[in-house]
Amino acid sequence: MRSIYLALNILLIPFSQAISADLPTASSQFEDLRSLPDRTREVEELRDAQNGNLVIPTGVYRITSTIELNLKQEKSAIVRPESGPVTLIMDGPGPAIHIKGSHEGSASPKSFQPATWHERTPLVDGIEIVGNHPEAIGIALEQCMQPTLSRVSVRWCKHGIHLVNRNRNVAISDVHLYENSGIGLFLDDINLHQINVSNSHISYNRGGGIVVRDGNVRNLQITGCDIEANMPGDDSPTETANILLDVAGSDGDRSRSIAEVAITGCTIQHSSNYGGAEFDQLAPGGANIRILGKEIWPIDSVTITGNVMSDTSLGVDIHTATDITLTGNNFFAPNPDFLHITDSKRVIVNGNTFNPRQFERPGGIRLSNCDDCILSNNTFRALKADAGAILIKDSRGISLNDNILSESRSGVRVQNSHRVMIKDWIVSGLPDGISHIFQDDASTVETGN
């Protein structure tokens, strides 16, 4: 168990210190919160009486320290309502619910201690957690095998769901992670292979929606979710994203890596253009998807398919990555640009639509210091960048074929790049005298049709 949770759980913070100015707290919803008793011990007694399970009678429970469910290679655990709705108000630091198993292996059956199977599939279902402390966390999972979280709502905490240390075969579905001051779903320097996140709303979490930072993560599937506005709700600059994959902070460490990720069938959007007339831009620097790899081990094997993405400073931002595919996505409302790819290899951008829609935006596509990338079968409309709607800079082996460019202010600009092929484009609506291809003297470009 991480010492941070043990340390946090022994602190007793007075109710008067639980108010945070950064976001609402439970006291803004529950007007009688000051009169509610601390029911931590009552909930722990329920757990003990149920042999480590926690089936909770209908009601609102104010707790001030973490409810631990330690599986101890003895049993699984269930946390759910007895019948009607249950709300836990976390009025202290740390997770409201912390489930800790003992699994130390991989997902391979050969890596299991036989007793670990008694811990399989701990389940949290159908509860609401509301924070009333700036360091409150919804649910933490540690060393669990097949944990399943469903129909859970977490808001006004620091993080919604926090995965730490090691877990395997995690399933998260039908959850609502809303308006937390930190991250909605946080994979925090964790060793985790096999995690499915589906059919969920993850929105208005200031530190990011789904964030994977360091660790050793493989087989992450994010499917059928609405993920929006997971960044500051004002004009604070940010580097976070609705979905952030980040190992850039562990440069030189090969043990921390991210690969084999599928992001499919989601709506991913906000905040920027729709911030209202008072802001030129909300959360400047925010992205819908941001991939931050490192030279010693780039993030690799990521598929981004069939999503609708809009309304952030940058739609997709890819740094130091390899073998990435973006296919069949719909991009609109950039502020200013759609796609930046930097220091990356073998990125395929195929069959997408790029259209600012009702906004007048540069909408730029930028490849810098990239190798062996393909942009094909895309439509680019109304891109207002003056010096190249599609900019290829300091790159090699770039194929731009079978695209459509219309109603834009400029075309493809190639700078200091070699083995660039631009063929079979349909171009219309450029200003008079503007060619759809510009190359400098340092570049080698093959063109046709």
N, C-alpha and C positions, 0 to 999 in steps of 0.2 A: 504494500500500500504506500502511496506517495506520502512523504512526511508532511507535505503541505496540508493535506486533508486532516491529518491527525492534529496538526498545530491549530488549524482553523477551528476544529470542532471543540476545542477546550476553551475557546474564547466566548465570553458572554457579553454581547454588545447591547447596551441599553436601547430601548425602543426609540428614544429621542434622537439617537445617532443614526437611525436606519433610513433617514430621509435623504435621498439623493436629488440634487437639482438637475441632473442630466436627463432624467426620464421619469415618467410616473412611477409610483410605487403602489403597493396594495392598499395603503392608507387612502389613496385617492378614490379607490373603488369601494372599500369597506369603511364606511364612516365611523363605525363602532369599533375599529380595530384596537384602539387604545384600551378598550375594556375587555378584549378577548384574552382569556388565560393562555399561558404557555402550555401547550398540550404535547410537548415533545415526549415526556415520560409516558403519557397515556398511549401514544402511538408505538413506542418501544415495547410497552407491555402487551399491546395487540400482537406485535411481531413475535414476541417470546411465547405467547400463549398459542400461537399458530405454528410453532415449530419452524420459525424463520420465514413464513409467508406473511403477507400483509393485505388482508381483505378488510377494507375500511368501511365502516358504516357511513351512510350519507351525512354530509356536513362540511363545515369549514374548520380547518385545523391550523392554528397558528403554532409553528414550531420555531425553535431558536438554534437548533444544532442538527447535524446530519443524522438521518436514519440509516444506519449501516445494515446491510444484508450480506453477511459473510458466509459464502457457500461451503468452504472448508472441506471440499471433496466428500460431502455428506448428503447433499440434497440440492435440488433446484429451488427456485423461489418464484412466487407470483405476487405482484403488486397490482391490485385492482379495487374498484368499488364493490361493496357488498350488493348494492342494488342501485340507488340513485346517484346523483353527481357528488363528487368529492373534490374539494379544493384544499391544497396545502399552501399556506402562506409561509414562505421561508424568510423569517425575520432574524436571520443570522448569517454569518459567512459560510461558504462552502456549499456542497450539493445538498439539496433536500433529500434525495435518495442516492445512495452510493452502493452499488452492487459489486462485490469483489469475489472473483473466483480464484483458481489456482493454476490455470492452464499455462504452461510454459513452452509448449511445442508449437508446431505449425498446424495447418489444416489437414495434414496427412494422417490417416488412421494410425500409422506406425509411430507417430510422435506422442501418442496419448498414454498417460498413465490410466489404467483401467478405472480407478476410482473417480477420475475426472468426469466420466460419463454420468455420474450421479448429479453433477452440476449443470448438465446440458439444458439449454433453452430457458434461462431465467426470463420472465415475462413481466413487462410493465404495460398496463393497458387501461385506458379510459379515465385517467386522472388529469387534473389541472394543477399546475404549480405557478404561483404568483410571487414574485420577489418583493421584499420590503427592506432590502439591505444591498448596498452597492457591490458587495462581494458574494451575493447569493448566486448559486448555480442550480439549474433544474435537476438533471440526472447525470451521474457519473458512472461509467462502466470501466472495470479494470480486470484483466485476466479472465474474461468470460468466454465461454464457448457457446455459440448459437444464441446470443441474447436477442430478444425481439421486443421492440418498442412500437406500440401502435395506439392510435387514437389518444395521443397525449398532447396537451397544450402547455407551453411554457412562455411566460411573458414577464417583462420588467425585472429580469434577473441580469446577471453579468453574461453568462453563457447559458444557452438552452440545454444542449446535450454535450457532454464533455467526455471524450474517449481518451484514456490515458494508458500508458505502459504497454499492454499487449491485449488484444482481443482477436477472436476469429469468428468468421461467418455471422456477421452482424446484419440484422434485418430491421430497417426503420421505415414505417409506412403510416400514412394517414395522420401525420403529426402536424401541429401548428406551433412554429417557433417565431414569436412575434415581439418586436420592439424590445429586444434585450440590448443592454448597453455595449456588450461585447459581440460575441459570435453566436450565430444560431446553432450550427452543428460544427463542433471543433474536434478535429483529429489532431491531437496535440503531441507531436514527437512520439508517435505510437507505432508499434510493430503490429500491423493489421493487414491481413489478406482476406479477401472476400467480404465486401460490405455492399448491400443494396439499399438505396434510398429512393422511395417511390411515393407518388400520389400525395405529396405533402406541400404545405404552404410554409415558406421560410422567408419572412419579410421584415423589413425595418429594423434589422439588427445592425447597430452602428459599426461594429468591427468586422463585418463580413457575414455572408450567408452560410455557405459551406466552405470551411477553411481547412486545408490539409497543410500542416507546417512540419517539415522535417519528418523524422520517423522512417519506417520502411513500409510503404503502402503499395499494395497491388490489388487489382480486381475491384475497383470502385465503380459501381454503376449508379448513375443519377438519372432517374427516368420519370417522366410524367409529372413533374413538379412545377409549381409556380414560385419563382425565386425573384424577389424584387426589393429594390431600395435598401439593400444591405450595405449601407455606408452612411456617413454623417448626413443628417437632415438639414444641413445649413451649408454655408459656403466654406467650411473647413476643408483644406486640401487633404487628400487621402491617397493611399496606395492600395487600398483593399478592393474587394470585388464581390459580386454576387456569388461567384465560385472562384476560389483562389487555391492554386496548387503551388507551393513555395518551398524550395530547398536552397534558395540563394543565400540564406544566412549561415549555411554550414559548408561553406566553400572549403575544399580540401578533405572532406569527410565522405568517403565512399559508402559508409554504412547507412547513410541517410539518403533515401532515394524514393521517387514516385514514378510509377509506370502502370500501364494497363488500366486506363480509365475510359469509361463511356459516358457521355452526356447526351441524352437523347430525349426528344419529344417534350421539352420544357419550354415554358415562357420565362424569359430572363430579361429583366428590365428595371429602369428607374434607379437613380434620381439625376436628372439634369434638365432636360428641356421642359418638363412638366412641373417645374418648381414654382411657377407663379411669376407674376410681373416684377416682384420685388427682388428677384435674383436673376443675374445674368446666367448663373450656372450653380447648381447644387453639387456638392461633393466633387469639386474639380480634381481630376486625376483618377476617379473611380472607373472601373471596368465591369462589364458583364462577366467575362471569363478572363482570368489572368493566370498565366503559366510562367513561373520564374524558376528556371533550372540553374545548373552550374556546369562549368566546363568539364570537371572531372567525372560527372555523371549527369548528363542532360535528362530532363524529364522526357519520357518517350512512350510511344504507343498509346496515344490519346485520340479517341474518335468523338467528334462533335457533330451530331447529325440530327436533322429534323427539328431544330429549335427555332423559336421566334425571339429575336434579341433586339432591344432598342433602348434609347434614352439613357445613355451614360456618356461620360467624356470620351470613352473609347470602347468600342464593342468588344473586340477580342485583342488581347495583348499577349504575345508569345515571345519569351526570351529564353535562349539557350535550351532548345528542345529539338527532338528528332522524331521522325515518323509520326507526324500529326496529320489528321485528316479533318477537314471541315467540308461537309457535303450536305446539300439540300436544306440549308438554313435560310431564314428570311431575316435580313438586317434592315432596320429603318431607324430614323431619328438619332443620328450620331451627334456628338457635340464636343470636339469637332469631327473625329475620324472614326471609320469603321474598323480597320484592321491594321495592326502593326506586328510585323514578324522580324525579330532581331537575333542575330548570331545563331541561326537555326538551320537544320538540314532536313531535306525530304519532307517538306510540308506541302500537302495537297489541298487546294482550295477549288472545289468543283461543284457546279450546279447550284450555286447560291444566288440570291437576289440582294442587291445593294441599292436601296432607294431611300433618300432622306424623307420622302413622302411630303407632308405639308411644310417641312422645315427647309430653309435655305442654309446648307451646311457644306463645308469643304468635303466631308465624306471620304477622306483619303484612304488609300490602300498603300502601305509602306513596307517594303522589304529591304532590310539593311544587313549587309554582311551575311548573306544566306547562300546555301548551296543546294542545287538539285531540287528545286521546288517547281510546282505546277500550279498555274491559275488557268482553269479551263471551264468552258460551258457556263460561265456566270453572266448575269446581266447587271450592268452598272448604269444607273440613271441619275441625272441631275446632280452630279458631283461638281461642286463649285470651287475646288482647289485650282489655283491659277497655274502653278508650276508643276503640273503632273498630277492628275487624279490618281494614277497608279505610278508610284515611284519605285524604281529598282536601283539600289545604290550599293556599290562595293560588293557585288554578288557575282555568282558564277553558276552556270548551268540552270538557267531559269527559262521555263517554257510557258508562254502566254498564248494559248490557242483557243479558237472557237468561242470567243466572248462577244457580247453585244454592249456597245457603249453609246448612250444617247443623251441628248439635251445637257451635255456637260460643258464645262468651261475649258478643259484641257484633256489630253489623252495620256499616253504612256510616256514617261520620262526615264531614260536610262543613263546613269552616271557611273563611270569607272567600273563597269561590269562587263563580263565576258561570257561567251557561249550563251547568249540570250536569243531566243527564238520567239518571234511575234508573227503569227500566221492566222489567216481565216477569221478575221474580225468583221463584224458589221458595225459601222460607225455612222451616226447621223447627229445633226444638230450642234456640231461644234461651231464656235464663232468663225467668221470669215478670216481666212489667212492662218488659221491654227491647224497644224498637222496633228494627226492622231498619234504620231510617234516622233519623239525628239531624243536624239542620242548625242552625247558629247564625244569629243575626239578620242577619249581614252577607252571607249567601249566598242565591243564587237557584237553586232546584232544582225541576225538573219531574219528577213521579213518576207511576207508573201500574202497575196490576196487581200 
